[in-house]
Amino acid sequence: MRHHFTRALTGWFQGPWPWALLAATRNQYLLPLASPVTALHHFRRNHFALAGVCGLFCDMAFRIHDSVVGGQIIRATEADLPVISNLAGVIWRACYPSIITREQIDYMLARMYALETMRGEIQSQGIRYERLLVGNEFIGFASHGPTEQPAVFKLHKIYLHPDWQGRGLGSLLLQHCEREAGMLGARRLILAVNKRNTKAIATYQRNGFVITESVVTDIGNGFVMDDYIMAKNLP
Ligand SMILES: CC(C)(COP(=O)(O)OP(=O)(O)OC[C@H]1O[C@@H](n2cnc3c(N)ncnc32)[C@H](O)[C@@H]1OP(=O)(O)O)[C@@H](O)C(=O)NCCC(=O)NCCS
């Protein structure tokens, strides 16, 4: 046992590590002893180093806070579409039974969230999907894209898992979409929302959207979408 320990210790001293350690700690321990002036410089340098380290930790803490509490928004790729479609099913079945019938939910999910449909939106309609993550958990998504009118974009979808609603994360995602659309040239963002979806309407109003129209759209199979069109001018 002793033999192993001695061998490990002599091996360590024969390697580069003691010299690296000496070089790293030289300024720390030896220089301040040379003169008061050097000691002062040493203190100042370490002071700044300390501030730098504190800054780094603060920055890390804020990043962790943002990703854990504030959520992180990442552009979705086509590979993400299956998980988006699954999450849509979970959210619609939890949130919409008080607004539309279960038959209409199934019908609309099948129409709007078929992978082919979503792929087509990305590939040929300029629609972007954004994913909202809290930590590593995928908890919501939104999609937006251009319309036939110049500088007018449409927010097609915005959905949060029920466990994460009512914490300001929907607004975070909405504001992200506004910024993204703005960067793509939008001056106005429009959306359609079911007239009975009071919670979503309140979120949009809180974020500066106003009701501009009331529309009833026949979507086939005896179903209609009874919506308000809401709009917001972007800065
Ligand atoms: C509509 C939806 C996206 C809104 O997202 P949300 O996170 O629930 O809504 P908000 O961002 O407006 O959350 C605000 C609420 O969180 C509270 N809140 C807590 N912390 C907050 C914060 N840091 N910032 C803002 N609000 C905060 C607010 O007080 C507000 O509560 P209130 O409604 O009781 O006044 C979401 O509810 C949802 O996915 N609904 C089901 C699907 C749906 O209807 N989608 C819309 C289709 S058109």
The ligand as a MOL file (V3000), in Angstrom:
LIG
                    3D

  0  0  0     0  0            999 V3000
M  V30 BEGIN CTAB
M  V30 COUNTS 48 50 0 0 0
M  V30 BEGIN ATOM
M  V30 1 C -53.6180 31.0840 -24.4630 0
M  V30 2 C -52.3070 30.7520 -23.7950 0
M  V30 3 C -51.2370 30.5360 -24.8560 0
M  V30 4 C -51.9000 31.9110 -22.8820 0
M  V30 5 O -50.7170 31.5930 -22.2030 0
M  V30 6 P -50.6190 31.8540 -20.6060 0
M  V30 7 O -49.2430 31.6430 -20.1960 0
M  V30 8 O -51.6540 31.0140 -19.9650 0
M  V30 9 O -51.0680 33.3720 -20.5290 0
M  V30 10 P -50.3120 34.6480 -20.0460 0
M  V30 11 O -48.9260 34.6900 -20.5290 0
M  V30 12 O -51.1790 35.7940 -20.4310 0
M  V30 13 O -50.3340 34.4320 -18.5120 0
M  V30 14 C -50.7660 35.4830 -17.7870 0
M  V30 15 C -51.2710 34.9840 -16.4860 0
M  V30 16 O -50.1720 34.5220 -15.7410 0
M  V30 17 C -49.9870 35.3560 -14.6030 0
M  V30 18 N -48.5430 35.5840 -14.4890 0
M  V30 19 C -47.7790 34.9830 -13.5600 0
M  V30 20 N -46.5140 35.3520 -13.7120 0
M  V30 21 C -46.4660 36.2110 -14.7620 0
M  V30 22 C -45.4230 36.9410 -15.4150 0
M  V30 23 N -44.1440 36.8440 -15.0090 0
M  V30 24 N -45.7360 37.7110 -16.4910 0
M  V30 25 C -47.0170 37.8050 -16.9190 0
M  V30 26 N -48.0360 37.1500 -16.3340 0
M  V30 27 C -47.7630 36.3580 -15.2680 0
M  V30 28 C -50.8070 36.6040 -14.8700 0
M  V30 29 O -51.2620 37.1880 -13.6830 0
M  V30 30 C -51.9240 36.0900 -15.7330 0
M  V30 31 O -52.9150 35.5180 -14.9100 0
M  V30 32 P -54.4620 35.8710 -15.1350 0
M  V30 33 O -54.8410 35.3250 -16.4880 0
M  V30 34 O -55.1440 35.1720 -14.0080 0
M  V30 35 O -54.5370 37.3680 -15.0710 0
M  V30 36 C -52.4220 29.4690 -22.9090 0
M  V30 37 O -53.3130 29.7060 -21.8730 0
M  V30 38 C -52.8870 28.2630 -23.6980 0
M  V30 39 O -52.0680 27.5510 -24.2700 0
M  V30 40 N -54.2030 27.9870 -23.7150 0
M  V30 41 C -54.7760 26.8050 -24.3270 0
M  V30 42 C -54.6190 26.8160 -25.8210 0
M  V30 43 C -55.1980 28.0510 -26.4480 0
M  V30 44 O -56.3100 28.4390 -26.1760 0
M  V30 45 N -54.4050 28.6420 -27.3490 0
M  V30 46 C -54.8110 29.8350 -28.0720 0
M  V30 47 C -55.4340 29.4650 -29.3630 0
M  V30 48 S -56.0210 30.8690 -30.2320 0
M  V30 END ATOM
M  V30 BEGIN BOND
M  V30 1 1 1 2
M  V30 2 1 2 3
M  V30 3 1 2 4
M  V30 4 1 2 36
M  V30 5 1 4 5
M  V30 6 1 5 6
M  V30 7 2 6 7
M  V30 8 1 6 8
M  V30 9 1 6 9
M  V30 10 1 9 10
M  V30 11 2 10 11
M  V30 12 1 10 12
M  V30 13 1 10 13
M  V30 14 1 13 14
M  V30 15 1 14 15
M  V30 16 1 15 16
M  V30 17 1 15 30
M  V30 18 1 16 17
M  V30 19 1 17 18
M  V30 20 1 17 28
M  V30 21 1 18 19
M  V30 22 1 18 27
M  V30 23 2 19 20
M  V30 24 1 20 21
M  V30 25 1 21 22
M  V30 26 2 21 27
M  V30 27 1 22 23
M  V30 28 2 22 24
M  V30 29 1 24 25
M  V30 30 2 25 26
M  V30 31 1 26 27
M  V30 32 1 28 29
M  V30 33 1 28 30
M  V30 34 1 30 31
M  V30 35 1 31 32
M  V30 36 2 32 33
M  V30 37 1 32 34
M  V30 38 1 32 35
M  V30 39 1 36 37
M  V30 40 1 36 38
M  V30 41 2 38 39
M  V30 42 1 38 40
M  V30 43 1 40 41
M  V30 44 1 41 42
M  V30 45 1 42 43
M  V30 46 2 43 44
M  V30 47 1 43 45
M  V30 48 1 45 46
M  V30 49 1 46 47
M  V30 50 1 47 48
M  V30 END BOND
M  V30 END CTAB
M  END
